[in-house]
Amino acid sequence: MVHQAPINMVENEETNAPAHVAMIMDGNGRWAERQGKARKFGHQEGMEAVRRVTIRASERGIKVLTLYAFSTENWKRPPQEVHFLMQLPIRFFDRFVPELQEKNVRVNMIGFEEKVPSSTRKAIQKAMDQTKDNDGMILNFAFNYGSRAEIVRATQSLCERVLNGEISISEINEEVIEHHLLTQSIAPYQDVDLLIRSSGEQRLSNFLLWQNAYSEFYFSDLLWPDFTGDVLDEALLSYINRQRRYGAV
């Protein structure tokens, strides 16, 4: 039996609930193959899991839910699959923005727009515009995102500022670097508290490397399309029962 986590846990001072939950949504293709279907059916069903988890996370008082929707490495997949993945945000927001509005969820995106088709960019931007006044949970999509590329770009930006005399090398510290990362858009919740990965894999896959420095990990054997709000509750309860030391005793 799944024990339900308390509503609005982040606002409960008696719990050590996470403010920022990040999720690697893995296993769509394998789920489809086990059903004897093409991989795109797994991605389509995974979209329903995104809805379920988003609603439950919002109900639980999570401040930011970051979903690894498309990585910079995913361009290596077959062109037909990449094309389908580029269409998913359009379908998702067409269907679910009204429900996100009802739940007071604000949509955000981190990633590199250069290679993303204009129709996909427009759909994401439209959802961001439609929800920009919402002050509830931030649904943060990492789309065409790669953490190493993020850090490289931040480094390049800082080097340019040094060359232009805007900042000295001695002024560069963790806070300054953090300000130049893509997650500045979700301040003050840039640091991940809880990282969840589905499908039994246990690696970061170039996801929020800086931001996960002190996060807790939770790995589920379930493939992403089978992920439910109750499984999210289990992960949250696991997190609450841990003691975070940040290097101290």
Stockholm file with secondary structure:
# STOCKHOLM 1.0

chainA/1-249         MVHQAPINMVENEETNAPAHVAMIMDGNGRWAERQGKARKFGHQEGMEAVRRVTIRASERGIKVLTLYAFSTENWKRPPQEVHFLMQLPIRFFDRFVPELQEKNVRVNMIGFEEKVPSSTRKAIQKAMDQTKDNDGMILNFAFNYGSRAEIVRATQSLCERVLNGEISISEINEEVIEHHLLTQSIAPYQDVDLLIRSSGEQRLSNFLLWQNAYSEFYFSDLLWPDFTGDVLDEALLSYINRQRRYGAV
#=GR chainA/1-249 SS CCCCCCTTGGGCTTSCCCSEEEEECCCHHHHHHHTTSCHHHHHHHHHHHHHHHHHHHHHTTCSEEEEEEEETTGGGSCHHHHHHHHHHHHHHHHHHHHHHHHTTCEEEEESCCTTSCHHHHHHHHHHHHHHTTCCSCEEEEEEEECHHHHHHHHHHHHHHHHHTTSSCGGGCCHHHHHHTSGGGGGTTCCSCSEEEECTTCCCCCSSSTTTTTTCEEEECCSCGGGCCHHHHHHHHHHHHTSCCCTTCC
#=GC SS_cons         CCCCCCTTGGGCTTSCCCSEEEEECCCHHHHHHHTTSCHHHHHHHHHHHHHHHHHHHHHTTCSEEEEEEEETTGGGSCHHHHHHHHHHHHHHHHHHHHHHHHTTCEEEEESCCTTSCHHHHHHHHHHHHHHTTCCSCEEEEEEEECHHHHHHHHHHHHHHHHHTTSSCGGGCCHHHHHHTSGGGGGTTCCSCSEEEECTTCCCCCSSSTTTTTTCEEEECCSCGGGCCHHHHHHHHHHHHTSCCCTTCC
//
